[in-house]
């Protein structure tokens, strides 16, 4: 198993980037037009704008978080079978890693709907970005400890939490903003029909589901990785995998943000996450290829006006480039 972590940045090398480079995982940084042209860091493969080619290059916008796709492609072409995500302001702790994808873990009940996973790791009133706002105060959004039971699980994606300034929405930051240190408790797995938003800040994806790394490019910046995770969950269920959450393994020292602008960018998170998961759930088919279910999901999102026409072209370009990267990676094995 070859493990890689992918980051995107517009900054010079940060403490977080250097920490990942020393973690034992192959580390890739995808640059953009705003990234310093002389960007370099020991132990890091830098994929700058000049190296970002393939079908995606024909339409993928610059100065957009989705440029991170080129980091994924570079990692897969170098033989990565597990691809992790992080950001340049997430400082990895000692021994940063993820649990095994297959194992026995505390598992939530099936078909519990939207849950607030943060409350399984803290008693603090806090919620992840993308959680429907009508679930923030809902008592049944909090998984009770006695509802969790050890069970065998095939985890498709692990989301590890972040201490410090974790991934919350602008409403939380504008109305509270208190930092958070999560409890160190065993992982929690969400089975089919029980879901929670997950992000791209401290996440690992297994080989069979690498297509689900696709970051939509025709939605707002603060919706991009949340929509990715919303689409991925029904596709994972159809393929027999679950989403898992584990305790914090990074500390986020967040880069400066304008919270009101973040709020503007998050409006689709508040208004469209429910419809998005319903749309994708309605078209995925058990037994279909992950790539086919992914296409069907985005086609339905386009039909509903949640993404634009260009999204389908970009998705096809991503899948084509990913297939080529996989072929290159297998040749190295």
LINPE-V451991 format. One record per backbone hydrogen bond with DSSP energy under -1.0 kcal/mol. CO is the residue of the C=O (numbers start at 1). NH is the residue of the N-H. If there is no record, write none. Layout:
co-><CO & CO>
nh-><NH & NH>
This chain:
co-><2 & 2 & 3 & 4 & 5 & 6 & 7 & 14 & 15 & 16 & 17 & 18 & 20 & 26 & 27 & 28 & 29 & 30 & 32 & 36 & 41 & 45 & 47 & 48 & 51 & 55 & 56 & 56 & 64 & 65 & 66 & 67 & 68 & 68 & 69 & 70 & 71 & 72 & 73 & 74 & 75 & 76 & 82 & 83 & 84 & 85 & 87 & 89 & 91 & 93 & 101 & 103 & 105 & 106 & 107 & 113 & 116 & 117 & 118 & 121 & 124 & 128 & 132 & 133 & 138 & 139 & 141 & 144 & 145 & 149 & 151 & 153 & 154 & 156 & 157 & 158 & 159 & 161 & 163 & 164 & 166 & 167 & 169 & 170 & 171 & 172 & 172 & 180 & 183 & 188 & 189 & 190 & 191 & 192 & 193 & 195 & 202 & 203 & 204 & 205 & 206 & 207 & 209 & 210 & 211 & 220 & 220 & 223 & 224 & 225 & 226 & 227 & 228 & 229 & 231 & 232 & 233 & 234 & 235 & 236 & 237 & 242 & 242 & 243 & 244 & 245 & 246 & 249 & 250 & 251 & 252 & 258 & 259 & 260 & 261 & 262 & 266 & 266 & 267 & 268 & 272 & 273 & 274 & 275 & 276 & 277 & 278 & 280 & 280 & 285 & 289 & 290 & 291 & 292 & 293 & 294 & 295 & 296 & 297 & 298 & 299 & 300 & 301 & 302 & 308 & 309 & 310 & 311 & 312 & 313 & 314 & 315 & 316 & 317 & 318 & 319 & 320 & 321 & 322 & 323 & 324 & 325 & 326 & 327>
nh-><81 & 82 & 26 & 84 & 28 & 86 & 30 & 18 & 19 & 20 & 21 & 22 & 23 & 5 & 45 & 7 & 47 & 9 & 35 & 39 & 44 & 29 & 31 & 51 & 53 & 58 & 59 & 60 & 67 & 68 & 69 & 70 & 71 & 72 & 73 & 74 & 75 & 76 & 77 & 78 & 80 & 79 & 4 & 205 & 6 & 203 & 90 & 253 & 251 & 96 & 155 & 153 & 151 & 189 & 149 & 195 & 119 & 120 & 121 & 183 & 126 & 131 & 135 & 136 & 141 & 142 & 116 & 147 & 148 & 107 & 105 & 103 & 242 & 206 & 244 & 204 & 246 & 249 & 252 & 180 & 168 & 129 & 173 & 174 & 175 & 176 & 177 & 164 & 185 & 245 & 108 & 243 & 194 & 111 & 113 & 115 & 160 & 85 & 158 & 83 & 209 & 210 & 212 & 213 & 214 & 223 & 224 & 227 & 228 & 229 & 230 & 231 & 232 & 233 & 235 & 236 & 237 & 238 & 239 & 241 & 240 & 156 & 157 & 190 & 159 & 188 & 161 & 93 & 163 & 91 & 165 & 262 & 263 & 264 & 265 & 266 & 269 & 270 & 271 & 272 & 276 & 277 & 278 & 279 & 280 & 281 & 282 & 283 & 284 & 288 & 293 & 294 & 295 & 296 & 297 & 298 & 299 & 300 & 301 & 302 & 303 & 304 & 306 & 305 & 311 & 312 & 314 & 315 & 316 & 317 & 318 & 319 & 320 & 321 & 322 & 323 & 324 & 325 & 326 & 327 & 328 & 329 & 330 & 331>
